[in-house]
Amino acid sequence: MTYYDKAFRKSLLELLTSYRKMLEQASVASNEQNYNILVNEKIRKVDEALKIVKPSTFDFLTERKIEKLQADEYLKERESEIQKEYEVKLELAKQELRESIKAELKREREKKKKRKREQAAMDMLPALLKNMQTSGGDIPTNETASSSDGEVKSDEQGNDDFTDFPEPEFEGIE
């Protein structure tokens, strides 16, 4: 683009804007459709000329200022790349943390279940001993049985109906 001085551009802008205003008034005043189409076409061409004549920010920039703008643009792009990488790493870390917490909670839940079963077996032991003493040493076959290592097992041991330790849910946790 050829460079024109500021005064020339200013006078040309004034002429084009006044011509555009005149065309707009003619368009509003006329009822004929063909005339309005012609006026609108001229307004579009004047708008294109106004864009060309309008002083650009690059017209007054030195080489050093252009380099600074390029460096700023590069830094903005780099910042957005780093931000995206950070978000991906953050999501991965959140997922890993959720999985480790879930596994730890599951281990704790299993330990509590095991303690509860052992406590239930210990609570049943005095009743079993008392029952064995009163019945002459017969071991009940249907309700409970004793294993070779002395652990008391119940028919209901296979059921997992511990409702006081619910499974953790991680949906919606940030």
C-alpha positions as CSV (number, residue, x, y, z in Angstrom):
1,M,0.0,0.0,0.0
2,T,1.2,3.4,-0.8
3,Y,1.7,5.7,2.1
4,Y,-0.2,9.0,2.1
5,D,0.3,11.6,4.8
6,K,-2.1,12.2,7.6
7,A,-3.6,15.4,6.2
8,F,-4.5,13.8,2.8
9,R,-6.1,10.8,4.5
10,K,-8.1,13.0,6.8
11,S,-9.5,15.1,3.9
12,L,-10.3,12.0,1.9
13,L,-12.0,10.4,4.9
14,E,-14.2,13.5,5.3
15,L,-15.2,13.4,1.6
16,L,-16.0,9.7,1.7
17,T,-18.1,9.9,4.9
18,S,-20.1,12.9,3.6
19,Y,-20.7,11.1,0.3
20,R,-21.8,8.0,2.3
21,K,-24.2,10.0,4.4
22,M,-25.6,11.6,1.2
23,L,-26.2,8.2,-0.3
24,E,-28.0,7.0,2.8
25,Q,-30.3,10.0,2.7
26,A,-31.0,9.3,-1.0
27,S,-31.8,5.7,-0.2
28,V,-34.2,6.6,2.6
29,A,-36.0,9.2,0.5
30,S,-36.5,7.0,-2.6
31,N,-39.3,4.5,-3.0
32,E,-38.0,3.0,-6.2
33,Q,-36.4,-0.5,-5.6
34,N,-33.9,-0.4,-8.5
35,Y,-32.6,3.0,-7.3
36,N,-32.2,1.6,-3.8
37,I,-30.2,-1.3,-5.1
38,L,-27.8,1.1,-7.0
39,V,-27.4,3.3,-3.9
40,N,-26.7,0.3,-1.6
41,E,-24.0,-0.9,-4.1
42,K,-22.4,2.6,-4.0
43,I,-22.5,2.6,-0.2
44,R,-20.8,-0.7,-0.1
45,K,-18.0,0.6,-2.4
46,V,-17.6,3.7,-0.3
47,D,-17.3,1.5,2.8
48,E,-14.5,-0.5,1.2
49,A,-12.7,2.8,0.2
50,L,-13.1,4.0,3.8
51,K,-11.4,0.9,5.1
52,I,-8.5,1.5,2.8
53,V,-8.1,5.2,3.5
54,K,-8.4,4.9,7.3
55,P,-5.0,5.2,8.9
56,S,-3.7,1.8,10.0
57,T,-1.8,1.2,13.2
58,F,0.9,-0.4,11.1
59,D,1.5,2.8,9.2
60,F,3.1,4.5,12.2
61,L,5.0,1.5,13.6
62,T,8.8,1.2,13.5
63,E,10.6,-2.1,13.0
64,R,11.3,-2.3,16.8
65,K,7.6,-1.8,17.6
66,I,6.6,-4.5,15.2
67,E,9.1,-6.9,16.8
68,K,7.6,-6.1,20.2
69,L,4.1,-6.8,18.9
70,Q,5.3,-10.1,17.5
71,A,6.9,-11.0,20.8
72,D,3.8,-10.2,22.7
73,E,1.7,-12.3,20.3
74,Y,4.2,-15.2,20.7
75,L,3.9,-14.9,24.5
76,K,0.1,-15.0,24.3
77,E,0.2,-18.2,22.1
78,R,2.8,-19.8,24.4
79,E,0.7,-18.9,27.5
80,S,-2.4,-20.6,25.9
81,E,-0.4,-23.7,25.1
82,I,1.0,-23.9,28.6
83,Q,-2.5,-23.4,30.0
84,K,-3.8,-26.3,28.0
85,E,-0.9,-28.5,29.1
86,Y,-1.6,-27.6,32.7
87,E,-5.3,-28.4,32.4
88,V,-4.5,-31.8,30.9
89,K,-2.0,-32.6,33.6
90,L,-4.4,-31.4,36.3
91,E,-7.1,-33.7,35.0
92,L,-4.7,-36.6,35.0
93,A,-3.6,-35.9,38.5
94,K,-7.2,-35.6,39.6
95,Q,-8.0,-39.0,38.0
96,E,-5.0,-40.6,39.7
97,L,-5.9,-39.1,43.0
98,R,-9.5,-40.3,42.7
99,E,-8.3,-43.8,41.9
100,S,-5.8,-44.0,44.8
101,I,-8.4,-42.6,47.2
102,K,-11.0,-45.0,45.9
103,A,-8.6,-48.0,46.4
104,E,-7.6,-46.8,49.9
105,L,-11.3,-46.4,50.9
106,K,-12.0,-49.9,49.5
107,R,-9.1,-51.3,51.6
108,E,-10.3,-49.5,54.7
109,R,-13.9,-50.8,54.1
110,E,-12.6,-54.3,53.7
111,K,-10.6,-54.0,57.0
112,K,-13.7,-52.7,58.8
113,K,-15.8,-55.5,57.4
114,K,-13.2,-58.0,58.5
115,R,-13.1,-56.5,62.0
116,K,-16.9,-56.5,62.2
117,R,-17.0,-60.2,61.2
118,E,-14.3,-61.0,63.8
119,Q,-16.2,-59.1,66.4
120,A,-19.4,-60.9,65.5
121,A,-17.6,-64.2,65.8
122,M,-16.1,-63.2,69.2
123,D,-19.5,-62.1,70.4
124,M,-21.0,-65.5,69.3
125,L,-18.1,-67.5,71.0
126,P,-19.4,-67.2,74.6
127,A,-22.9,-68.2,73.5
128,L,-21.4,-71.2,71.6
129,L,-19.3,-72.3,74.5
130,K,-22.3,-72.0,76.8
131,N,-24.4,-73.9,74.3
132,M,-21.8,-76.6,74.0
133,Q,-21.6,-77.0,77.8
134,T,-25.4,-77.3,78.2
135,S,-26.0,-79.5,75.3
136,G,-23.2,-82.0,76.0
137,G,-20.7,-80.9,73.5
138,D,-22.8,-81.1,70.3
139,I,-21.8,-78.6,67.7
140,P,-24.8,-77.1,65.8
141,T,-24.5,-78.0,62.2
142,N,-26.9,-75.6,60.6
143,E,-26.2,-72.2,62.2
144,T,-22.4,-72.2,62.9
145,A,-19.4,-74.4,62.6
146,S,-15.8,-74.1,63.9
147,S,-12.9,-74.5,61.6
148,S,-9.6,-76.3,62.4
149,D,-7.9,-73.0,63.3
150,G,-10.6,-72.1,65.8
151,E,-12.3,-69.5,63.7
152,V,-16.1,-69.5,63.9
153,K,-17.9,-69.4,60.6
154,S,-21.5,-68.6,60.0
155,D,-23.8,-69.5,57.1
156,E,-24.4,-65.8,56.5
157,Q,-20.7,-64.9,56.2
158,G,-20.9,-65.0,52.4
159,N,-23.5,-62.2,52.3
160,D,-22.1,-58.7,52.1
161,D,-24.8,-56.7,53.6
162,F,-22.8,-54.1,55.5
163,T,-24.7,-50.9,54.8
164,D,-22.9,-48.7,57.2
165,F,-19.8,-48.5,54.8
166,P,-21.2,-47.4,51.5
167,E,-19.1,-47.4,48.3
168,P,-17.6,-43.9,47.7
169,E,-18.8,-42.0,44.7
170,F,-16.4,-39.5,43.0
171,E,-18.8,-38.0,40.4
172,G,-18.7,-34.2,40.5
173,I,-15.8,-34.0,42.9
174,E,-13.3,-31.3,41.8
